[in-house]
Amino acid sequence: MYAGFASTDATSAATTANRDATDAEKDAASANKAANDATTDAKSADASATQAEKDATAAEKASANADTAARDADASADRAEVEERREIEEQRKNAMSAGDTGVVGEGFDTSGLNASDEEILRGECGQQCVEDYRSAQAAVAATIVDWLKANSADILLEVIGVNNVKRCAGEGDIESCLWAVVDIATLLTVVGKLPRVAAAIATVVSGIHKFFEAAEWGKRTLTWLRAIIEKARKVGHKLPVCLTKGLVAQNRILLSKSSMNSAQAAETPGLPCLKAITAGKNFKAHFLSKKALLEKVLGKKYPKWKDDEGMEFLSDLFELVRSGRLKYDGLGTIKVGHDAALIFRGEGLTLVLRIDGEFWTLLENGSGMADNIIMLP
C-alpha cells in the first residue's frame, strides 16, 4: 500500500515538474519575444530618429535655400529698380533736350479724339476711357513752362532762363544744378528776390517729378487707347461680358439691380455687364506681386510698370473672362465683413473683381486665401 502511495506521489511530482518546465519554457519564449520586440522597437526608434535628423537637415537646407533665394530676389529687385531709375532719368533728360514737354513726342499718336473715335472708346470701355484720353492729351501737351507757372515757380524763368531749368530738370541732383546757375550776388541786391527763388527751387525739387510722371502716363494711355480704337476698327465692336445665370454653377442668384450703378442696370437689368477690367486702388502693388501668376499661365512676360502700368495684364485677364477660361463662379467675399465681389475661377487661378469690374486681386488656387473665399447663396 505504501509503495502505491509513493508511486502516486512520484507521478504527481513528475507531472508538476513537467508543468513547471512547460511554464518556464513559455516564460522564456515570452521573454525572448519581448526582447525581440524591444529590439525591433529600438531599431524603429533608431530609424525614426535617423529620419527625423534627415528631415531636420533637409528643412535647414530648404530654409537656407529659401533665404538665399529671397536675398537673390531682393538683390535682383534692387538692381532692377536702379536700372529703372537710370532709364527714367535718361528719358527725362532726352525730353528736355528735345523740347518743353515731359516726353519726347515720337512713337505715339497725339491726334485728337474725333466723334467716331469717341464713340468707339465709349463702346469698348466706357466713358472713363474717353475722359482718360482727353486727360492724357493734356498731360503730354503740357510744357515745363506751364508747370512752373501753375506752381508759382516761374520766377526761375526770369532768373536763370527756361533752358537752364530744362537742363537741371533732367539731372539726377536737380537742386545742386539749379543753385549752381543762380547768381546769388545779384539776387542779394534785390530785396525779397532770393527767398522767392529759394522757394521756387524747393518747389521744383519736390514736385517736378509729377510733371514728368503725368506726361509719361499720358503717353502710355494714348498708346493703349489708340490701340483699342484701331483694333475695334479692324475686328469690330466686342459686346460686353454679361454675367448670366447660365455662367454660374447651380444657378446661383446673381447681383440685384440695386447693387449696380445706373449704367449697368440700364444695359442689363439685374445682371452686371463688364466692358473691361479696370485698375483699382493699390493696383501697382497688386500688379507687381500677381503678374507672375498670369505669366505662368500664358507663357509670356509683362512689360515693366513704367511702360504700360499693367494695361496688358488687365486686358489679358478680361480676354480670359470673355473666352470662358476664367469662368464666373458667383458672388463671394474674401473675408467676413468684406464687400461682395465677383469670383472667377479657371486655369488654376481665382480672379476677384469688384462689382463694377475693378480689379481686386488674383490668387492661385490651393492657396489659403483662394480656398477661404466665402461664396454667397
Residue pairs with C-beta under 8 A, 6 or more apart in sequence:
84 304
84 306
87 306
88 212
88 306
89 170
89 171
89 172
91 103
91 104
91 216
92 102
92 169
92 170
92 212
93 170
93 171
94 104
94 170
95 101
95 102
95 103
95 104
95 170
95 212
95 215
96 144
96 166
96 167
96 169
96 170
97 166
97 170
98 104
98 105
99 105
99 143
100 143
100 144
100 145
100 162
100 166
101 140
101 141
101 142
101 143
101 144
101 215
102 139
102 140
102 142
102 144
102 211
102 212
102 213
102 214
102 215
102 216
103 140
103 212
103 215
103 216
103 218
103 219
105 140
107 223
108 140
108 219
108 222
108 223
108 226
109 222
109 223
109 226
110 137
110 140
110 141
110 222
112 137
113 121
113 130
113 133
113 134
113 137
117 229
118 130
120 228
120 229
120 232
120 233
120 237
121 129
121 130
121 133
121 225
121 228
121 229
122 129
122 130
123 232
123 237
123 275
124 228
124 229
124 232
124 237
124 238
124 275
124 276
125 228
125 275
125 276
126 263
126 275
126 276
128 278
129 225
129 228
129 276
132 221
132 225
133 221
133 222
133 225
135 218
135 221
136 217
136 218
136 219
136 221
136 222
136 225
137 218
137 222
138 218
139 214
139 215
139 217
139 218
140 215
140 218
140 219
140 222
142 211
142 214
142 215
144 162
144 165
144 166
144 169
144 211
145 154
145 157
145 162
147 208
147 211
148 154
148 156
148 157
148 165
148 200
148 204
151 203
151 207
152 200
152 203
153 199
153 200
153 201
153 203
153 204
154 200
155 193
155 196
155 197
155 200
156 165
156 178
156 197
156 200
156 201
156 204
157 165
159 182
159 183
159 187
159 193
159 197
160 178
160 181
160 182
164 178
164 181
165 178
165 204
167 177
168 174
168 177
168 178
168 181
168 204
169 204
169 208
169 212
171 177
174 204
174 205
174 208
175 201
175 205
178 201
178 204
178 205
179 201
182 197
182 201
184 194
187 193
187 194
187 197
188 194
216 306
217 309
220 307
220 308
220 309
220 311
223 308
224 308
224 311
232 238
238 322
240 267
240 273
240 274
240 275
241 273
241 274
241 275
241 318
241 321
241 322
242 267
242 268
242 271
242 272
242 273
242 274
243 254
243 255
243 271
243 272
243 273
243 274
243 328
243 342
244 254
244 271
245 251
245 252
245 254
247 327
247 328
248 254
248 328
248 329
248 330
249 329
249 330
252 330
252 331
252 375
252 376
252 377
253 377
254 270
254 271
254 272
254 330
254 331
255 270
255 271
255 272
255 331
255 355
256 270
257 265
257 269
257 270
259 340
259 355
260 272
260 355
260 356
261 356
264 272
264 273
264 356
267 273
272 342
272 355
272 357
274 318
274 321
274 353
274 357
275 357
276 314
276 315
276 318
276 357
277 314
277 315
277 317
277 318
277 321
277 353
277 357
277 358
277 359
278 314
278 356
278 357
278 358
278 359
279 309
279 310
279 314
279 358
279 359
280 286
280 354
280 358
280 359
280 360
283 310
283 359
284 305
284 309
284 310
286 359
286 361
286 362
287 302
287 305
287 309
287 310
287 313
288 305
290 361
290 362
291 302
291 310
291 313
293 349
293 362
293 363
293 364
294 302
294 313
294 316
294 317
294 349
294 362
295 301
295 302
297 347
297 348
297 349
298 316
302 310
302 312
302 313
303 312
314 359
317 326
317 351
317 359
317 362
320 326
320 346
320 347
320 351
321 328
321 344
321 351
324 346
325 346
325 347
326 344
326 345
326 346
326 347
326 349
326 351
327 344
327 345
327 346
328 342
328 343
328 344
329 343
329 344
329 345
329 375
330 343
330 375
330 376
331 340
331 341
331 342
331 343
331 375
331 376
332 340
332 341
332 343
332 352
332 373
332 374
332 375
332 376
333 339
333 340
333 341
333 373
333 374
333 376
334 341
334 352
334 360
334 361
334 369
334 372
334 373
335 372
335 374
336 374
339 354
339 355
340 355
340 376
341 352
341 353
341 354
341 355
341 360
342 352
342 353
342 354
342 355
342 357
343 350
343 351
343 352
343 373
343 375
344 350
344 351
344 352
344 353
345 351
345 365
348 364
348 365
348 366
349 362
349 363
349 364
349 365
350 362
350 363
350 364
350 365
350 370
350 373
351 362
351 363
352 360
352 361
352 362
352 363
352 373
353 359
353 360
354 360
361 369
363 369
363 370
364 370
365 371
